[in-house]
């Protein structure tokens, strides 16, 4: 997607080598202060970062957290005035994509997805792995809380730091970049799923295919998992693009509209996947029913053929005092010949009618 335009038109400059002054906690991935789009050297605690921004009256703080608990995030929440309900959602995760406003702070939830590579979609137990990114956005800060191991933002932070003109816009540029990355991942996952569904479709309609309805249904459940991540995000992105809050500048809103367009494309593809998989399930069940009917016809045909000698042998096995042709030396071969002829005739009739 295109880069955000610069406000002041300053070019990228060489970042100074950071000097580690304060060790970061294991749940704090990174804490940085950005002024004029450039990262200040050193590592910061959240309290020192806030003081630096307040002293300069410019720039913003970006804190990245990974699966913090309530006790770990408590100090950060108090320093930045985060609402307790939003903090609770960020700690416990498992939230639907949403956008909420608490006083002068925005809280947005993104569902992240990752395609799980398998040898074959027919034998896969998991196709889509999901995670979450929560974003607290204020006038001079952005706090990201990640859940899951595939939704890292380190590369994104590095890309943004290489483009100071973009970071110069402020925290809204970071939120846009996160939304852009999340939706781009949606597109990548849908490309992989489309290839898997195409291969599955070919196997379903191939003669003597071994694709089971259970496997297709499992795949359909994974697509539903993707759908739960994609569909609810449309309304929050549209609200940001339409000027829901002054925390999102006008030049950033246009780029949120672009992200929303890409999300619409993903939504349409996911809906098509869901409908196609439903069709494949119906087709597989129809094939199973047809195969069962064919098997029953074959079984019935062989039972009919076997009933002929069974009936004849049953008659001759009864305890009669007088039976025709018992003393005739050609009686046995004659009866066996008649049984064989009857069976062959019945076999040909059933074969001609495609019961065998």
C-alpha positions in Angstrom: 0.0 0.0 0.0 1.2 3.6 -0.5 3.1 5.5 2.2 1.5 8.3 4.1 2.6 11.7 3.0 4.8 13.9 5.1 3.5 16.9 7.0 6.7 18.9 7.1 8.5 17.2 4.2 11.7 16.2 6.1 13.8 13.4 4.7 15.0 10.2 6.4 18.1 10.6 8.5 20.5 8.1 10.0 19.3 6.9 13.4 21.8 7.3 16.2 23.0 4.1 17.8 20.7 3.4 20.8 22.2 3.4 24.2 20.5 0.9 26.6 19.8 2.7 29.9 17.0 0.7 31.3 16.3 -3.0 30.8 12.9 -3.9 29.4 10.6 -6.3 31.1 9.9 -9.6 29.3 6.3 -8.5 28.5 7.4 -5.1 27.2 8.7 -5.7 23.7 9.8 -2.1 23.1 9.3 1.4 24.4 10.4 4.3 22.3 10.0 8.1 22.0 9.6 9.6 18.5 10.1 13.3 17.9 9.8 14.7 14.4 9.4 11.1 13.1 12.8 10.0 14.5 13.4 7.7 17.4 15.3 9.2 20.3 18.3 7.1 21.4 18.2 4.9 24.4 15.5 2.6 25.9 12.9 4.1 28.1 10.5 3.2 30.9 7.0 4.3 30.3 7.2 6.9 33.0 10.5 8.4 31.6 9.0 8.4 28.1 5.9 10.3 29.1 8.1 12.9 30.9 10.3 13.3 27.8 7.3 13.9 25.6 5.7 16.3 28.1 9.0 18.2 28.4 9.4 18.6 24.7 5.7 19.2 24.1 6.2 17.3 20.9 6.4 13.7 19.6 4.8 10.6 21.0 5.5 7.3 22.8 5.0 3.9 21.3 5.0 1.0 23.7 4.7 -2.6 22.6 3.5 -5.3 25.0 3.1 -9.0 24.5 0.5 -10.9 26.5 0.8 -8.9 29.8 -1.3 -9.8 32.8 -3.4 -7.3 34.8 -0.6 -6.6 37.3 2.0 -6.0 34.6 -0.1 -3.5 32.7 -1.5 -1.7 35.7 1.3 0.9 35.9 1.1 1.7 32.2 -2.7 2.0 32.4 -2.4 4.5 35.3 0.3 6.5 33.6 -1.6 6.9 30.3 -5.1 7.0 31.9 -6.4 3.9 30.1 -10.0 2.9 30.8 -10.3 -0.1 33.0 -12.8 -1.9 30.7 -10.4 -1.5 27.7 -7.5 -2.7 29.9 -9.5 -5.8 30.9 -10.2 -6.6 27.3 -6.5 -6.2 26.4 -5.4 -8.5 29.2 -7.9 -11.3 28.6 -8.0 -11.1 24.8 -10.5 -13.3 22.8 -12.3 -10.2 21.6 -14.1 -9.5 18.3 -12.6 -6.7 16.1 -14.0 -3.5 17.4 -13.4 0.3 17.9 -14.3 2.0 21.2 -13.7 5.6 22.4 -12.9 6.4 26.1 -12.6 10.1 26.7 -9.5 11.1 24.7 -8.3 7.6 24.0 -9.3 5.1 21.2 -9.2 1.4 21.8 -9.2 -0.9 18.7 -9.0 -4.7 18.4 -7.6 -6.5 15.4 -7.8 -10.2 14.8 -4.6 -11.5 13.2 -4.4 -14.6 11.1 -1.6 -16.8 9.8 -1.8 -19.6 7.2 -0.7 -23.0 8.6 1.2 -24.9 5.9 0.2 -28.5 5.5 1.2 -31.3 3.1 -2.3 -31.5 1.8 -5.6 -29.7 2.6 -7.3 -33.1 2.7 -5.3 -34.2 5.7 -4.9 -30.8 7.5 -6.1 -30.4 11.1 -5.6 -26.6 11.1 -5.5 -24.1 8.3 -5.8 -20.7 10.0 -4.1 -19.7 13.2 -5.5 -16.6 14.9 -4.2 -14.0 17.3 -5.0 -10.5 18.4 -3.5 -7.0 18.4 -5.1 -4.3 20.7 -4.2 -0.7 20.1 -4.6 2.2 22.6 -4.3 5.5 20.7 -4.0 8.9 22.4 -2.8 12.3 21.3 0.8 11.6 22.2 1.0 7.8 22.6 0.2 4.5 21.0 0.2 1.3 23.0 0.0 -2.1 21.2 -0.8 -5.3 23.1 -0.3 -8.5 21.2 -1.6 -12.0 21.8 -0.2 -14.9 19.8 3.2 -15.6 18.4 2.7 -14.8 14.8 1.5 -11.2 15.1 4.9 -9.5 15.8 5.2 -5.8 15.0 9.0 -5.5 15.2 9.4 -5.5 11.4 6.6 -3.0 11.0 8.3 -0.7 13.6 11.6 -0.9 11.7 9.9 -0.1 8.4 8.2 3.0 10.0 11.4 4.1 11.6 13.0 4.0 8.1 10.3 6.5 7.0 10.4 9.5 9.5 8.0 11.5 7.3 5.4 8.9 8.0 6.0 8.7 11.7 6.0 12.5 11.9 2.2 12.5 11.5 1.9 10.9 14.9 0.3 7.9 16.6 -2.4 7.7 13.9 0.2 6.7 11.4 1.1 3.7 13.6 -2.5 2.6 13.8 -2.9 2.8 10.1 0.3 0.8 9.5 -1.0 -1.9 11.9 -4.4 -2.0 10.1 -2.6 -2.1 6.7 -0.4 -5.0 7.8 -3.3 -7.0 9.3 -5.4 -6.7 6.2 -2.5 -7.5 3.9 -2.1 -10.7 6.0 -5.7 -11.4 5.3 -5.1 -11.2 1.6 -2.1 -13.5 1.8 -4.1 -16.1 3.8 -7.0 -15.9 1.4 -4.6 -16.6 -1.6 -3.4 -19.7 0.1 -6.9 -20.9 1.0 -8.1 -20.3 -2.5 -5.3 -22.6 -3.9 -6.3 -25.3 -1.3 -10.0 -25.1 -2.2 -9.2 -25.3 -5.9 -7.2 -28.5 -5.3 -9.9 -29.9 -3.0 -12.6 -29.1 -5.7 -10.7 -31.1 -8.3 -10.4 -34.1 -6.0 -14.1 -34.0 -5.0 -15.3 -34.2 -8.6 -12.6 -36.7 -9.7 -13.6 -40.3 -10.1 -13.1 -42.5 -7.0 -12.0 -39.5 -5.0 -11.1 -40.1 -1.3 -12.1 -36.6 0.1 -14.4 -37.0 3.0 -17.3 -34.7 4.0 -15.7 -34.4 7.5 -12.5 -33.0 6.0 -14.3 -30.4 3.9 -16.4 -29.5 6.9 -13.2 -29.0 9.0 -11.9 -26.7 6.2 -15.2 -24.8 6.3 -14.8 -24.3 10.0 -11.3 -22.8 9.4 -12.8 -20.4 6.8 -15.4 -19.4 9.4 -12.5 -18.6 11.8 -11.1 -16.3 9.1 -14.5 -14.8 8.5 -14.9 -13.9 12.2 -11.6 -12.0 12.0 -12.5 -10.2 8.7 -16.2 -9.2 8.8 -16.4 -7.3 12.1 -13.4 -5.1 11.2 -15.3 -3.4 8.4 -17.3 -1.1 10.6 -14.4 0.2 12.7 -12.3 0.9 9.6 -15.2 2.8 8.0 -15.7 4.9 11.1 -12.0 5.8 11.2 -12.1 6.8 7.5 -15.2 8.9 8.0 -13.8 11.1 10.8 -15.0 9.3 13.9 -12.4 11.1 16.0 -10.0 14.1 15.7 -7.2 11.7 16.8 -7.2 10.5 13.2 -6.0 13.4 10.9 -7.6 14.0 7.6 -4.6 12.8 5.6 -4.6 9.5 7.5 -8.4 9.0 6.9 -7.9 8.6 3.2 -5.5 5.8 3.8 -7.9 4.1 6.1 -10.4 4.2 3.2 -7.8 2.3 1.1 -7.4 -0.3 3.8 -11.2 -0.6 4.0 -11.3 -1.3 0.2 -8.9 -4.1 0.6 -10.9 -5.5 3.5 -14.0 -5.5 1.3 -12.1 -7.6 -1.3 -11.1 -10.1 1.4 -14.7 -10.2 2.7 -16.1 -11.0 -0.7 -13.6 -13.7 -1.2 -14.2 -15.3 2.2 -18.0 -15.3 1.5 -17.3 -17.0 -1.8 -15.1 -19.6 -0.1 -17.9 -20.4 2.4 -20.5 -20.8 -0.3 -18.2 -23.0 -2.4 -17.3 -25.2 0.6 -21.0 -25.7 1.3 -21.4 -26.8 -2.3 -18.5 -29.2 -2.0 -20.0 -30.7 1.2 -23.3 -31.2 -0.6 -21.6 -32.7 -3.6 -19.5 -35.1 -1.4 -22.6 -36.2 0.4 -24.4 -36.8 -2.9 -21.4 -38.9 -4.1 -21.5 -40.9 -0.9 -25.3 -41.5 -1.3 -24.8 -42.6 -4.9 -22.0 -44.9 -4.0 -24.1 -46.5 -1.3 -26.9 -47.0 -3.7 -24.5 -48.6 -6.2 -23.2 -50.9 -3.6 -26.7 -51.9 -2.5 -27.6 -52.7 -6.1 -24.5 -54.9 -6.5 -25.3 -56.7 -3.2 -28.9 -57.2 -4.3 -27.8 -58.5 -7.7 -25.5 -61.1 -6.2 -28.1 -62.2 -3.7 -30.6 -62.7 -6.6 -28.0 -64.8 -8.5 -27.1 -66.9 -5.5 -30.8 -67.5 -4.7 -31.2 -69.6 -7.9 -28.8 -72.5 -6.9 -29.9 -72.1 -3.2 -33.5 -72.7 -4.2 -32.7 -75.8 -6.3 -30.4 -77.3 -3.8 -32.9 -76.6 -1.1 -35.6 -78.6 -3.0 -33.3 -81.6 -3.5 -32.3 -81.5 0.1 -35.8 -82.1 1.4 -36.8 -85.6 2.7 -39.3 -86.7 0.0 -39.9 -90.4 -0.5 -40.1 -89.9 -4.3 -38.1 -87.4 -6.2 -38.0 -87.1 -10.0 -34.9 -88.2 -11.9 -33.1 -89.4 -8.7 -32.2 -92.7 -10.4 -31.4 -91.1 -13.7 -27.6 -90.9 -14.3 -27.9 -87.6 -16.3 -30.2 -86.0 -13.7 -27.3 -84.3 -11.7 -25.5 -82.8 -14.6 -28.8 -81.6 -16.1 -29.8 -79.8 -12.9 -26.3 -78.3 -12.5 -26.4 -77.1 -16.1 -29.9 -75.6 -15.7 -28.7 -73.8 -12.5 -25.6 -72.4 -14.3 -27.6 -71.3 -17.3 -30.1 -69.5 -15.0 -27.4 -67.8 -13.1 -25.5 -66.7 -16.2 -28.8 -65.4 -17.7 -29.6 -63.4 -14.6 -26.0 -62.1 -14.5 -26.2 -60.8 -18.1 -29.6 -59.2 -17.4 -28.3 -57.4 -14.3 -25.1 -56.4 -16.1 -26.9 -55.0 -19.0 -29.1 -52.9 -16.6 -25.9 -51.7 -14.9 -26.6 -53.3 -11.6 -23.3 -55.0 -11.7 
